[in-house]
């Protein structure tokens, strides 16, 4: 167990000079259900020693101070980083008595109790609810600090320093993608303030015996083409693994810390995969104190309300008028699926089936309907995810690339960026989507208004007020193969990464930027 040095005031009795202070992460060994145990013998034994905590508003630290006898009075007080008594449990953390679970104290009086390890006093510290406090003073920091001052009458006192870190940040990619999609997401990539981890559901291959719609020669499919619930159950334990790695020293301070939750930045389908986690089994587990493993979510060009393009690809199954284009994408492993069945007979929803919706809130798939507010949501045991939206619109310059390719695709000296456009026209020119591969056709006939060329703007913001103005960018770099011009939203020049950093520095409580979506 970690013994911390503390300030003392002479003259001190013998017990004070030799008093031992320990800080422990209670997860998982000191938990009874979703709360820290009240069993003082278990608390006295301690658990994994820590020196700090992630500012997620959930993590706890068990603080134990040795005493001379049971009944000895102790007072614990939180001090902020200015060495003044804390005035805010939200900004600097809170205290609770062992077994209480009511974290509403900046100062707490208690008494030592008899344990198998001798007389000890206990208090539980809960992390601040966010890292960067209002006002901006913390924005450029990777860590800050608080201290717990304790005293026992007039006979002894000490100071316990606690390092406060930002929660880990997990990047979640989207449909037909993998972790490499984030390579150019600078300046967030490489920012030393943040411990960054990348989820991966693109490398998992799933064997299939049949699919709707059908694709010739398909016997495996990457998970990124499968549905929201399937991938939520696959990504959630990855986040747990990243948090555990962060706790054991993979953080900017290289410290052992207590941590429960991560912040998530998610692109495209990754945003609704993340939002599906609270309605999957085990999200609000005891090891997260019933709160789940996500503190806040930042979505980038996510189809919260679907996209009309989804229906254009999969409606009418094998009779779809765009089945040539769909098959062309499928030949490259980019499958547009309503559902699949495994050789064991398990039916799994496809990503396209789960993302059905017209982009404005109507005709939503059951998977997207499950994410809408409803009277049944209060019965769930997990809170909504505080969510902020980054959206983008393909402007005239971006869409204008389609007109350039449309005018030159038959030419021998067509621009290099129009090569794939020409292939699509040659093989699938009669498909309605291909006929609309012009700036006006794509905006007005396919997307039905402003979009990032794949997701309508209202869908990117889930019909919420656009607190953050949309960027000028396209959905993904792959669209440049069709002739659209960048930047793609995950490229540094789009400004999305800078917006994400600003949101990571935004106080999550009482902020109009974050809305309570599940």
C-alpha positions as CSV (number, residue, x, y, z in Angstrom):
1,X,0.0,0.0,0.0
2,X,1.2,3.5,-0.8
3,X,2.3,5.6,2.2
4,X,2.1,9.3,1.4
5,X,4.2,12.0,3.2
6,X,2.2,14.7,4.9
7,X,2.8,18.0,6.5
8,X,2.8,17.9,10.3
9,X,2.9,20.4,13.1
10,X,5.1,20.1,16.2
11,X,4.7,18.9,18.8
12,X,3.1,15.6,17.5
13,X,2.3,12.5,19.5
14,X,4.1,9.3,18.5
15,X,1.1,8.0,16.6
16,X,0.9,11.1,14.4
17,X,4.6,11.0,13.5
18,X,4.2,7.4,12.3
19,X,0.7,7.6,10.9
20,X,0.2,5.8,7.6
21,X,-1.9,7.2,4.9
22,X,-3.0,5.0,2.0
23,X,-4.9,5.7,-1.2
24,X,-6.6,2.8,-3.0
25,X,-8.7,2.2,-6.1
26,X,-11.7,0.3,-4.8
27,X,-12.5,-1.3,-8.3
28,X,-13.1,-4.2,-8.2
29,X,-11.9,-5.7,-4.9
30,X,-13.5,-3.2,-2.5
31,X,-17.0,-3.0,-4.0
32,X,-20.3,-4.4,-2.7
33,X,-22.5,-4.0,-5.8
34,X,-22.1,-0.6,-7.3
35,X,-20.8,1.1,-4.1
36,X,-17.6,0.9,-2.0
37,X,-17.9,-1.6,0.8
38,X,-18.7,-0.6,4.3
39,X,-16.7,-3.6,5.6
40,X,-13.9,-1.8,7.5
41,X,-11.6,-4.9,7.5
42,X,-11.7,-5.1,3.7
43,X,-11.1,-1.3,3.5
44,X,-8.1,-1.7,6.0
45,X,-6.5,-4.3,3.8
46,X,-6.6,-1.9,0.9
47,X,-6.4,-2.5,-2.8
48,X,-4.4,-1.2,-5.8
49,X,-2.5,1.8,-4.6
50,X,-3.0,5.1,-6.6
51,X,-1.7,8.6,-6.6
52,X,-4.5,10.3,-8.6
53,X,-7.8,10.0,-10.3
54,X,-9.5,10.7,-13.7
55,X,-11.9,13.6,-13.7
56,X,-14.9,11.6,-14.7
57,X,-17.3,12.4,-11.8
58,X,-17.5,8.7,-11.1
59,X,-14.2,7.3,-10.0
60,X,-13.5,6.9,-6.3
61,X,-10.4,6.6,-4.0
62,X,-10.5,5.0,-0.6
63,X,-8.4,7.1,1.8
64,X,-7.3,5.4,5.0
65,X,-5.3,7.0,7.9
66,X,-4.0,4.9,10.8
67,X,-5.0,6.0,14.3
68,X,-4.1,5.2,17.9
69,X,-7.5,4.0,19.0
70,X,-11.1,3.6,17.9
71,X,-13.3,6.7,18.3
72,X,-10.4,9.1,17.6
73,X,-11.9,12.1,15.8
74,X,-10.8,13.0,12.3
75,X,-11.9,15.8,9.9
76,X,-11.1,15.7,6.2
77,X,-11.2,18.8,4.0
78,X,-10.7,19.1,0.3
79,X,-8.4,21.9,-0.8
80,X,-8.2,23.2,-4.4
81,X,-5.0,23.7,-6.4
82,X,-4.7,27.2,-4.9
83,X,-4.3,25.6,-1.4
84,X,-7.6,27.0,-0.3
85,X,-10.6,25.0,1.0
86,X,-12.7,23.8,-1.9
87,X,-16.0,25.6,-2.6
88,X,-17.2,23.2,-5.3
89,X,-17.7,19.5,-5.1
90,X,-18.3,19.5,-8.9
91,X,-14.9,21.1,-9.7
92,X,-12.7,19.6,-7.0
93,X,-14.3,16.4,-6.0
94,X,-16.4,15.3,-3.0
95,X,-16.2,13.2,0.1
96,X,-18.4,10.5,1.6
97,X,-18.2,8.3,4.6
98,X,-17.4,4.7,4.1
99,X,-20.6,2.9,3.1
100,X,-22.5,6.1,2.4
101,X,-22.4,6.8,-1.3
102,X,-23.7,10.3,-0.8
103,X,-20.9,12.5,-2.2
104,X,-22.0,16.0,-1.2
105,X,-19.3,17.1,1.2
106,X,-16.2,19.3,0.9
107,X,-15.5,18.6,4.5
108,X,-16.3,15.5,6.5
109,X,-16.0,14.6,10.2
110,X,-15.6,11.0,11.1
111,X,-14.0,8.8,13.7
112,X,-11.5,5.9,13.7
113,X,-12.8,2.4,13.9
114,X,-11.3,-0.9,15.0
115,X,-10.1,-3.1,12.1
116,X,-8.0,-6.3,11.8
117,X,-5.1,-4.0,10.8
118,X,-5.6,-1.7,13.9
119,X,-7.5,1.5,14.4
120,X,-8.1,3.4,11.2
121,X,-10.1,6.4,9.9
122,X,-11.7,6.1,6.4
123,X,-13.1,8.5,3.9
124,X,-14.1,8.0,0.2
125,X,-13.1,10.7,-2.3
126,X,-15.1,11.0,-5.6
127,X,-13.5,12.6,-8.7
128,X,-14.5,16.0,-10.1
129,X,-17.2,15.8,-12.7
130,X,-15.0,17.1,-15.5
131,X,-11.4,18.1,-16.0
132,X,-11.3,21.6,-17.6
133,X,-13.2,23.9,-15.2
134,X,-15.3,26.8,-16.6
135,X,-13.1,29.9,-17.4
136,X,-10.5,28.2,-19.5
137,X,-7.6,28.1,-17.0
138,X,-7.3,24.3,-17.3
139,X,-7.5,24.1,-21.1
140,X,-3.8,23.7,-21.8
141,X,-3.1,21.3,-18.9
142,X,-2.7,17.6,-18.9
143,X,-3.1,17.5,-15.1
144,X,-4.2,19.5,-12.1
145,X,-4.3,18.7,-8.4
146,X,-6.3,18.9,-5.2
147,X,-5.3,17.9,-1.7
148,X,-7.1,16.3,1.2
149,X,-6.2,18.0,4.6
150,X,-6.9,15.9,7.6
151,X,-6.6,16.6,11.3
152,X,-7.4,14.8,14.5
153,X,-8.3,17.3,17.2
154,X,-5.2,19.2,18.2
155,X,-2.9,16.2,18.1
156,X,-2.1,15.5,14.5
157,X,-2.7,16.6,10.9
158,X,-1.5,15.9,7.4
159,X,-2.0,16.7,3.7
160,X,-2.7,14.1,1.0
161,X,-2.0,15.2,-2.6
162,X,-4.2,13.9,-5.4
163,X,-3.4,14.3,-9.1
164,X,-6.4,15.0,-11.3
165,X,-6.0,13.7,-14.9
166,X,-8.2,14.1,-18.0
167,X,-10.2,10.9,-18.7
168,X,-8.8,8.8,-21.5
169,X,-10.1,9.6,-25.0
170,X,-11.3,6.7,-27.2
171,X,-11.7,7.3,-31.0
172,X,-14.4,5.1,-32.6
173,X,-14.4,4.8,-36.4
174,X,-17.4,4.3,-38.6
175,X,-18.9,2.2,-41.4
176,X,-16.5,0.4,-43.8
177,X,-13.6,1.9,-41.8
178,X,-10.9,1.1,-39.3
179,X,-8.6,2.9,-36.8
180,X,-6.4,4.3,-39.6
181,X,-9.2,6.7,-40.4
182,X,-7.9,8.9,-37.5
183,X,-4.3,9.2,-38.8
184,X,-4.8,12.8,-40.0
185,X,-7.1,13.9,-37.1
186,X,-4.7,16.5,-35.9
187,X,-4.1,18.4,-33.7
188,X,-5.9,15.9,-31.4
189,X,-3.6,13.1,-32.6
190,X,-0.3,13.7,-30.9
191,X,-1.6,16.2,-28.4
192,X,0.3,15.4,-25.1
193,X,-2.6,16.5,-22.9
194,X,-4.7,13.5,-23.9
195,X,-4.3,9.7,-23.5
196,X,-5.6,8.6,-26.9
197,X,-6.9,5.1,-27.7
198,X,-8.5,3.8,-30.9
199,X,-11.3,1.3,-30.9
200,X,-11.3,-1.3,-33.8
201,X,-14.3,-3.1,-35.1
202,X,-13.1,-3.2,-38.7
203,X,-10.7,-6.1,-38.3
204,X,-13.2,-8.6,-36.9
205,X,-14.3,-11.0,-39.6
206,X,-17.6,-12.8,-39.2
207,X,-18.5,-16.0,-41.1
208,X,-21.9,-15.8,-42.8
209,X,-24.0,-18.4,-44.6
210,X,-26.5,-16.0,-46.1
211,X,-27.1,-12.3,-46.4
212,X,-29.9,-9.8,-47.3
213,X,-29.4,-8.5,-49.9
214,X,-27.2,-11.2,-51.4
215,X,-23.6,-10.7,-52.6
216,X,-21.8,-13.2,-54.9
217,X,-19.0,-15.1,-53.2
218,X,-19.5,-13.5,-49.8
219,X,-18.8,-15.9,-46.9
220,X,-17.2,-13.5,-44.4
221,X,-18.0,-9.9,-43.6
222,X,-16.1,-7.3,-41.5
223,X,-17.9,-6.2,-38.4
224,X,-17.9,-2.6,-39.6
225,X,-20.7,-3.6,-42.0
226,X,-22.8,-5.1,-39.2
227,X,-25.4,-3.5,-36.9
228,X,-25.2,-1.2,-33.9
229,X,-25.9,-3.7,-31.1
230,X,-23.4,-6.2,-32.5
231,X,-20.6,-3.6,-32.6
232,X,-21.7,-1.9,-29.3
233,X,-21.1,-5.2,-27.5
234,X,-17.7,-5.5,-29.3
235,X,-16.5,-1.9,-28.7
236,X,-17.6,-1.6,-25.0
237,X,-15.1,-4.1,-23.6
238,X,-12.4,-2.4,-25.7
239,X,-13.2,0.9,-23.8
240,X,-12.9,-1.0,-20.5
241,X,-9.5,-2.3,-21.6
242,X,-8.3,1.2,-22.5
243,X,-9.5,2.5,-19.2
244,X,-7.6,-0.2,-17.4
245,X,-4.5,0.6,-19.4
246,X,-4.9,4.2,-18.5
247,X,-5.3,3.4,-14.8
248,X,-2.0,1.5,-14.7
249,X,0.2,4.2,-16.0
250,X,-0.6,4.7,-19.7
251,X,-1.5,8.3,-19.1
252,X,0.3,11.7,-19.5
253,X,1.5,11.6,-15.9
254,X,2.6,8.0,-16.0
255,X,0.8,7.5,-12.7
256,X,-1.3,4.7,-11.1
257,X,-4.7,6.3,-10.9
258,X,-8.4,5.4,-10.3
259,X,-10.5,5.7,-13.5
260,X,-13.8,4.4,-14.6
261,X,-15.0,6.3,-17.7
262,X,-13.6,7.5,-21.0
263,X,-14.5,10.4,-23.3
264,X,-15.4,9.2,-26.8
265,X,-14.9,10.9,-30.1
266,X,-16.8,9.0,-32.8
267,X,-17.1,9.3,-36.5
268,X,-20.1,8.4,-38.6
269,X,-21.7,5.1,-37.5
270,X,-19.3,5.0,-34.5
271,X,-21.4,7.7,-32.9
272,X,-24.6,5.6,-32.9
273,X,-22.7,2.4,-32.0
274,X,-21.5,4.3,-28.9
275,X,-25.0,5.6,-28.1
276,X,-26.3,2.0,-28.3
277,X,-24.0,0.9,-25.5
278,X,-26.3,2.0,-22.6
279,X,-29.1,-0.2,-23.9
280,X,-26.8,-3.3,-24.2
281,X,-26.3,-5.8,-21.4
282,X,-23.8,-4.9,-18.7
283,X,-23.2,-1.2,-19.5
284,X,-24.0,0.1,-16.1
285,X,-22.0,-2.5,-14.3
286,X,-21.0,-2.5,-10.6
287,X,-17.4,-1.8,-11.6
288,X,-18.6,1.5,-13.1
289,X,-20.6,2.4,-10.0
290,X,-23.7,1.8,-12.2
291,X,-22.8,4.7,-14.5
292,X,-21.2,3.0,-17.5
293,X,-17.8,3.6,-19.0
294,X,-18.4,6.8,-21.0
295,X,-18.3,10.3,-19.5
296,X,-19.2,12.3,-22.6
297,X,-19.6,11.6,-26.3
298,X,-18.6,13.8,-29.3
299,X,-20.0,12.7,-32.6
300,X,-18.6,13.7,-35.9
301,X,-20.9,13.5,-39.0
302,X,-23.0,10.7,-37.3
303,X,-26.3,9.7,-38.9
304,X,-28.3,9.9,-35.8
305,X,-31.5,10.0,-37.9
306,X,-30.2,7.9,-40.7
307,X,-29.7,8.9,-44.3
308,X,-31.9,8.6,-47.5
309,X,-28.8,7.1,-49.2
310,X,-29.2,4.0,-47.0
311,X,-32.6,3.2,-48.4
312,X,-31.4,3.9,-51.9
313,X,-28.9,1.1,-51.4
314,X,-31.0,-1.6,-49.7
315,X,-34.7,-1.0,-50.4
316,X,-36.5,-3.8,-52.3
317,X,-33.7,-6.2,-51.5
318,X,-32.3,-7.9,-54.6
319,X,-34.7,-5.9,-56.8
320,X,-33.1,-2.6,-55.8
321,X,-32.7,-0.3,-58.8
322,X,-29.2,0.6,-57.6
323,X,-28.1,-3.0,-57.2
324,X,-25.3,-2.7,-59.8
325,X,-23.7,0.1,-57.7
326,X,-24.3,-1.8,-54.5
327,X,-22.6,-4.9,-56.0
328,X,-19.7,-2.8,-57.2
329,X,-19.0,-1.6,-53.7
330,X,-19.5,-5.2,-52.4
331,X,-16.9,-6.5,-54.7
332,X,-14.4,-4.3,-52.7
333,X,-15.7,-5.7,-49.4
334,X,-18.0,-2.7,-48.7
335,X,-21.2,-4.6,-48.1
336,X,-24.6,-2.8,-47.7
337,X,-26.5,-5.2,-45.5
338,X,-29.9,-5.4,-44.0
339,X,-29.0,-8.6,-42.1
340,X,-26.8,-11.7,-42.2
341,X,-27.0,-15.2,-40.8
342,X,-24.1,-17.1,-39.5
343,X,-23.4,-20.8,-40.1
344,X,-24.7,-21.5,-36.5
345,X,-28.0,-19.9,-37.4
346,X,-27.5,-16.6,-35.6
347,X,-29.2,-13.6,-37.3
348,X,-27.3,-10.3,-37.1
349,X,-28.6,-7.0,-38.2
350,X,-26.6,-5.2,-40.9
351,X,-25.3,-1.7,-40.5
352,X,-27.4,-0.4,-43.4
353,X,-30.5,-2.0,-42.0
354,X,-29.9,-0.4,-38.6
355,X,-29.2,3.1,-40.2
356,X,-32.4,3.3,-42.2
357,X,-34.0,6.7,-41.9
358,X,-34.8,9.7,-44.1
359,X,-32.3,11.9,-42.2
360,X,-34.9,14.2,-40.6
361,X,-36.4,11.8,-38.1
362,X,-39.0,9.8,-40.0
363,X,-39.0,6.2,-41.2
364,X,-36.3,5.2,-38.7
365,X,-35.1,1.6,-38.2
366,X,-35.9,-0.1,-34.9
367,X,-32.3,0.4,-33.9
368,X,-32.5,4.2,-34.4
369,X,-35.9,4.3,-32.8
370,X,-34.4,2.7,-29.7
371,X,-32.2,5.7,-29.3
372,X,-35.0,8.3,-29.3
373,X,-36.4,9.7,-26.1
374,X,-39.4,7.9,-24.8
375,X,-41.5,7.4,-21.7
376,X,-39.8,4.0,-21.2
377,X,-36.3,5.4,-20.9
378,X,-36.5,6.3,-17.1
379,X,-36.9,2.6,-16.4
380,X,-33.4,1.9,-17.7
381,X,-30.7,1.9,-15.1
382,X,-28.1,3.9,-17.0
383,X,-28.1,7.7,-17.5
384,X,-28.1,9.3,-20.9
385,X,-24.8,10.0,-22.5
386,X,-23.9,13.8,-22.6
387,X,-23.5,14.2,-26.3
388,X,-22.1,17.1,-28.5
389,X,-22.3,17.2,-32.3
390,X,-19.8,18.2,-34.9
391,X,-21.4,18.4,-38.3
392,X,-20.2,19.2,-41.8
393,X,-21.7,20.4,-45.1
394,X,-20.3,19.8,-48.6
395,X,-20.1,23.2,-50.2
396,X,-20.2,24.2,-53.9
397,X,-16.4,23.5,-54.2
398,X,-16.7,20.0,-52.7
399,X,-19.8,19.1,-54.8
400,X,-18.4,20.8,-57.8
401,X,-16.0,17.9,-58.3
402,X,-18.9,15.8,-59.3
403,X,-19.7,18.2,-62.2
404,X,-16.1,18.1,-63.3
405,X,-16.2,14.3,-63.5
406,X,-19.6,14.2,-65.1
407,X,-18.4,16.5,-67.9
408,X,-15.2,14.6,-68.6
409,X,-15.6,11.0,-67.7
410,X,-15.8,9.9,-71.3
411,X,-12.7,11.8,-72.2
412,X,-9.3,10.1,-72.6
413,X,-7.7,13.0,-70.8
414,X,-10.2,13.1,-67.9
415,X,-8.8,14.3,-64.5
416,X,-7.1,11.5,-62.4
417,X,-9.7,12.1,-59.6
418,X,-12.4,11.0,-62.1
419,X,-11.1,7.5,-62.8
420,X,-13.4,5.7,-60.4
421,X,-16.3,8.0,-61.4
422,X,-15.8,6.8,-65.0
423,X,-15.7,3.1,-63.9
424,X,-19.0,3.6,-62.1
425,X,-20.6,5.3,-65.1
426,X,-19.4,2.6,-67.5
427,X,-20.7,-0.3,-65.4
428,X,-23.7,1.1,-63.5
429,X,-24.7,4.2,-65.6
430,X,-28.4,3.2,-65.5
431,X,-28.6,3.1,-61.7
432,X,-30.6,6.1,-60.4
433,X,-27.9,7.0,-57.9
434,X,-25.3,7.1,-60.7
435,X,-27.6,9.3,-62.9
436,X,-27.6,11.8,-60.0
437,X,-23.8,12.0,-59.6
438,X,-23.8,15.7,-60.3
439,X,-23.7,18.6,-57.8
440,X,-27.4,19.4,-58.1
441,X,-28.5,15.9,-58.4
442,X,-26.7,14.7,-55.4
443,X,-27.7,17.6,-53.2
444,X,-31.4,17.9,-54.2
445,X,-32.4,14.4,-55.4
446,X,-30.3,12.1,-53.2
447,X,-29.6,14.0,-50.0
448,X,-32.6,16.2,-50.2
449,X,-30.7,19.3,-48.9
450,X,-27.5,20.2,-47.1
451,X,-25.3,17.3,-46.2
452,X,-21.7,16.1,-45.9
453,X,-22.5,14.2,-49.1
454,X,-23.6,11.1,-47.1
455,X,-25.4,12.3,-44.0
456,X,-28.1,15.1,-44.1
457,X,-27.3,18.0,-41.8
458,X,-30.4,17.5,-39.5
459,X,-29.3,13.9,-39.0
460,X,-25.7,15.0,-38.0
461,X,-27.2,17.1,-35.2
462,X,-30.1,14.7,-34.3
463,X,-32.5,17.6,-35.0
464,X,-30.9,19.6,-32.1
465,X,-29.9,23.2,-32.3
466,X,-26.6,23.6,-34.1
467,X,-24.6,24.9,-31.1
468,X,-21.5,24.4,-33.2
469,X,-21.7,25.7,-36.7
470,X,-21.2,23.0,-39.4
471,X,-17.8,22.7,-41.0
472,X,-17.2,22.8,-44.8
473,X,-16.1,19.2,-45.5
474,X,-17.2,15.9,-46.9
475,X,-18.0,12.8,-44.9
476,X,-14.9,10.7,-45.7
477,X,-11.8,10.7,-47.8
478,X,-13.2,7.7,-49.8
479,X,-15.7,10.1,-51.4
480,X,-12.8,11.8,-53.2
481,X,-12.6,8.7,-55.4
482,X,-16.0,9.7,-56.7
483,X,-14.7,13.1,-57.7
484,X,-15.9,15.1,-54.7
485,X,-13.3,17.5,-53.3
486,X,-11.9,17.6,-49.8
487,X,-11.3,18.2,-47.1
488,X,-12.8,15.1,-45.5
489,X,-14.1,15.8,-42.0
490,X,-11.4,13.6,-40.3
491,X,-8.6,15.6,-42.1
492,X,-6.8,18.3,-40.1
493,X,-7.8,21.0,-42.6
494,X,-11.5,20.5,-41.9
495,X,-11.2,21.9,-38.4
496,X,-13.0,19.0,-36.8
497,X,-10.1,17.9,-34.6
498,X,-9.8,21.4,-33.2
499,X,-13.5,21.4,-32.5
500,X,-13.2,18.1,-30.7
501,X,-10.4,19.5,-28.5
502,X,-12.6,22.5,-27.6
503,X,-15.4,20.2,-26.6
504,X,-13.1,18.0,-24.5
505,X,-12.3,21.3,-22.7
506,X,-16.0,22.1,-22.3
507,X,-17.5,21.7,-18.8
508,X,-20.0,18.9,-19.4
509,X,-22.5,20.0,-16.7
510,X,-25.0,22.7,-17.4
511,X,-23.6,23.3,-20.9
512,X,-25.9,23.9,-23.9
513,X,-23.2,22.2,-26.0
514,X,-23.9,18.8,-24.5
515,X,-27.4,17.3,-24.7
516,X,-28.5,14.2,-22.8
517,X,-28.9,11.6,-25.6
518,X,-28.9,7.9,-24.9
